[in-house]
Amino acid sequence: MGKRHEASITVEHDLEAAVPYLVSRAGSRMGNAFAKALKPYGLSLTEWRVCASLGQRPHQRLSELVVRACVDVSALSRIVDRLIAQGYVSREKSEEDARAVQLSLTVDGANLTREIVPLAKHYEAVAVNCFTKAEVKTLRNLLDRLYENAEPLA
């Protein structure tokens, strides 16, 4: 067997300065903290995203919701099934296309979402309290641009 030689080998890539790493690190810290706050409500972070998205834009198809929930279609389908079983989301036939199904919050789902919104706003406010309002607006715009620009990578 050959002896494994461990010399001080450097690689020309500074992970801690890489934009994808920095975005993921910030998102993970905020997401994990908010996920803990959601436990008493019986929702996961992704379930919350589904409810929040449907609260803002009712009557979405799964294909529309998948972008906002930040999860793949198969996982989203299971999440939606759980939310339906919990009585928070309903499926309905599309008025435009009888073959298509749309998702909406039920009354209970809308009430739960309204109850959680102030908590979500608080977590965001704490995370961005080191920025001015103008910087927060710039940050949102930059993150939107980064997301759009990364589409070819998907």
N, C-alpha and C positions, 0 to 999 in steps of 0.2 A: 504494500500500500504506500502510496506517495504521502509524504508529509505535507500537511496543509500549511502553507507559508502565509502568515498574517503580517504583512508589512503595513505601514501607514499609507494606504492608498486613498487618494482623494478623487472625488468625482466633481466635475464642473457643473453642479446644479445645487443651488441654494434653496432647498425645500421651503424653509421658513420665510423666504421672500417671494415664493411662487404664488401668483394670484389665485389659482384654483385651490391651493392649500389654505390660503388666508380666508377665502370666502367660505370654504367648507368648515374651517375651524370656528369661525364666528357663528355660522349657522348651526353647527352642532352644539355649541355651548348654549346658545339661546333656545334651540329646539329641545334640548335635553331638560333644561330648567323648566320650560313651559309644559313639557310632557309630564313632569312630576306634579305640576299644579293642576293638570287635567285629571289626574287619577281619581280624586273624589267625585268627579262627574261621570266616571266610567267611560271616558273617551281616550283614545290614543291621539297622538299628534296628527296623524293622517286622517283619522275620523273627524277631528276638529276641522281640518282643512276642507274636507268634503262639506261639512255642515256650514262652515263660514262661506264657502263658495256658493252653495245652494241658497244661503240666506241672502246673498247679494244678487245672484243671478238664478232665479228659479227656472225650472223646465229645461235643464241641461241634459244632453245625451252623455253617455259614458265617455265617448270620444272627446267631448269638450271638457269634461271634468278631469280627465286624466292629466291634462296639462297643468291645471290649477292645483291638483292634489300632490303633484311631484312623486308619482308612483306609477308602476307599469299597469297595463290594463287588467291582467289576471289578478294581481293583488287588489286593485281598485274594485274589481267585481266582488271579491270576497268581503272587502270592507263595506261596500254598499249593501251586500246581503246581511251583514251583521247589523248595520244601521236600520235596515228595514225590519229585521227581527226585533230590534229594540223599540221600534215604533217611532223612529226619528225621521225616516226617509220613506217616501212612497214612489212607486213606479206608476207611470201613466202613459197611455198611448199618445203619440204626437198628433196634434190636430192637422199638421201639414202632411205627415206621412204615416199612414195607419200601421205600417210595419215597424216603425221606429218607436223606441221607448224613451221617455224622458223621466228625469228624476227631480223631485222637489222635496222640501222639508214638510213634515207633517206639522200640525199645531204644536205638539210636544217638542218636536225637533226645533222649531222656530223659537219656542220659549226657552229651551236649553241654550240655544245659540245666543239669544239676547242676553241671557244670564252670564255667559262666559265672555262676551265681547269686552266688558270693562276690564276683566282680568288680562285679556290679550293686549288691550291698549296699554295697560300698566306695564306689562313685561316689555313691550316695545319702547315705551317712554323711558324706562330704566336703562335699557340698552343704548339708547341714543341721547341720553341726557348730557353727554360730553360734547355734543355738537350743537351748533346754532340751527335755527329753523332753516336757514338758507343751505347750510351744509347737509341737513337731512334731505332736503329736496334734491340737492346735487347727488347725494349718495343714492337715492332712489333712482334718479335718472341714469346714473352710471351703471347701477346693477341691472336695470332694464336693458340698457345698451349691451352690456356684457352678455346677458342671457340671449338676446337676439343675435348677437354676433357669433355666439357659440353654436348656433343651430346646425351649421355644416358638420360639426363634430358629433352630433347625435346620429 
